[in-house]
Structures are given as C-alpha cells and as structure tokens.
Amino acid sequence: MSLNLTKEQLVELLQLVHLGGYVRNAVREQEGDYDPKRDEALESLLYGIALEQNIPGIERTGDGYIGPTDDLEEQWHEIVEAYDEDQFWFELERLLGQRDLERTMTKDDRDEAEQSGWLPKRVHKLYERYSDEFEKFGIERLEINPAAPIPDIRDLL
C-alpha cells in the first residue's frame, strides 16, 4: 500500500498520530495493557518517513530514536493541555447539573427520562447555569458543604 501526502499533510498526520497515541497509551498504561513495541510502531514508522522528508521538528537522537524535537512536542502538548482544560469544565458542569437534576427530579421528569431514554431536557438549563458560573468566577465560589445530603446518583453517571 502506498499513501501520497504533501509535507503539510504528513505534518498534520504526525500530529494526529502523536496526540491520539498519547491519549490511547495513557489509557492502556492505566489498564496495564501498554506495550511500547506494539503501541508506538506506527508512530515510529511515520517519524522515520518524516525524517527522510526533512520535516522540520523531527530529529534522530544520539541513541537512534527518531521523533519530535522537544519544541515540537511541547507545541503538541499545548493542544492536550487546552483539551484537558476544556474537558475539566465540561465534566464539572455535567456532573453538577446531573446532581442538581437528581435532587430536584419530579414525577414528570422521571416519566420523560423513562420514555425518551435520556435525561429530562431541563438538565440543559442546569448545565448552562454552571457554565455561566464557571465562565464568570471559575471555581472561586465553589464550597464543600459537609451538611449536604449525599444521594445515590451512580445510575446517572
């Protein structure tokens, strides 16, 4: 099989493979299923091609490893950091919105969820409330309330 790419497309593919591998390998490491030989083979192949094509930011180190320079890897990981930041706020909004929904669910809400298989539509207003809050104040106004009830919401998660 052959694949004809421009240098720009190869750079884009390298970035996608690197970032995808970063996420996949992190999950595999947590699950105890990480195998560098298997999990980094495609990346290594592409880096070798990129080095042959004189792609900026790809180098061979003294021990023979071919991969991104520290500067290029730092640029790519800025994308990961931005994504992680966005996901943090998204998950916090989602979890708090679902918690508040569970605390205030009515019979109509339960019927709607049962019929549709989804959370009631009003959960989106709760998500939006937290989104607005976090956009304005970040976590500054979040507090732990030791007296708050602790309902079992595991079915919602």
N, C-alpha and C positions, 0 to 999 in steps of 0.2 A: 504494500500500500504506500502511496506517496501523498504528500499534502503540500500544496504550493501556497506559501504565505509570503506576504510582504514583510519587511523587517518590522514595520509598525504592528502588524498583526501578530508576529512572533512575540514581540514585547508584551502585547496585551495578553496573549495566551500564557506566557510565563507568569505574568502577574496573577491571572485567574487560577492557574495550577498551583502556584505558591500559596495563595490565600486559601484556596479550597483544601489543599493538603494540610495547611496549618490547623484549620478547624477540624478536619477529619482525623488527623493524627492526635490532636488533643483529646478528642472523644475516645479514640482507640487506646490511648495511654491510660485514661481513666478506667476503661473497661479491662485493662490488662491484655489488650489484643494488638499492641503496637509492634510492628516488625519493620525496622528501617529498610531492610533489603526489599521487601515487598512494597511498602508504602511510599518509598521515595524513588522507585525505579523510573517512573515516567518523568518525574521532575529532573532527575539526573540526565536522562536521555535528552530532554529539551534544553537543559543548560549546556550540554555538550554541543548541540546544534547551534545554540546562540553564541557560544564562544567561537565556533568555526565561522560564523557570520559576522563576527566583530560587533556584537550587540553591546552598546555601552552599559556598564554596570555589571557585567558578567565577567568573572575572573577565575583563574586557576590559582589555588593557594599552594603554598610550599609543600603541603602533604598530598597534593594531587586532586583535592576536592575542587569541583567546578560548581560555582553558584554565584548568587548575587553578592555584590560588594556590601560592606556594612551600610554605606549611604543608601543604596537601593533598597536593602532590606528594611532599613528604618523608614523610608518613604512608604513601603508597602504596609508596614505595621501601623503607620498612622491611620490607614484605612481600617484596620482591625480595631484600633482604639476608638475611632469615630463610630464604628458599628456597635461596639460594646457599649458605648455611652448611650447611643440611641436605644438599644435593646434594654438597658437598665431601666430607663424611664418608661418605656413601653410596658415592660413586665410589671413594674411597680404600679402603674396606672391600672393595668388589667387585674392584678391581684387585689388591690384595694377596692376597685369598682365591684368585683365579684363578691368580695367580703361584704361590702355595704349592701349589695343586692340581696345576698343571703339573709342578712339581718333584717331586711325590710320586705321580704317576699310576701306577696298576698296570694290568696287562692287563685285570682285571675292570672297572676304571674306564673304560678305553678302550672295552671292549665295551658297557658301559652307555651311554656317550655316543653310540656309533655306533648302537645300537638305538633309543634314545629321541630322538636329535637334540638333546639337552640335556646340560649338564654333569652329572657324577655328583652324586647327592643329597648326598654328604658335603661338597660345596663350601659348603653352608649352615652347617655346623659351623665352617668356616674363616671365613666371613663373621661369624658370631656371635662368634668369638674376637676378631676385630679390633674389632667393635662394642663388646664389653665392655672391651677395652683402651683404646679411644679415649674411652669414657664415663668411665673412671676416671682416665686420665692424659693425655688429649689427644694431642699429638704429642711430649710430653716424652721418651718412651723410644724414639722412632724415631731410628735412626742409619743413616748410609750406610756400607756395608761394601765398600771398594774391592776386596777379595779375593773377593767373592761371584761365583759363576758367573752369566753372563748368557745364559739360554736364550732361544731364539726363541719368543716366545709371541704373535706377531702374529695367528695363526689364532684365538686365544681372544678377541681384542679386537674 
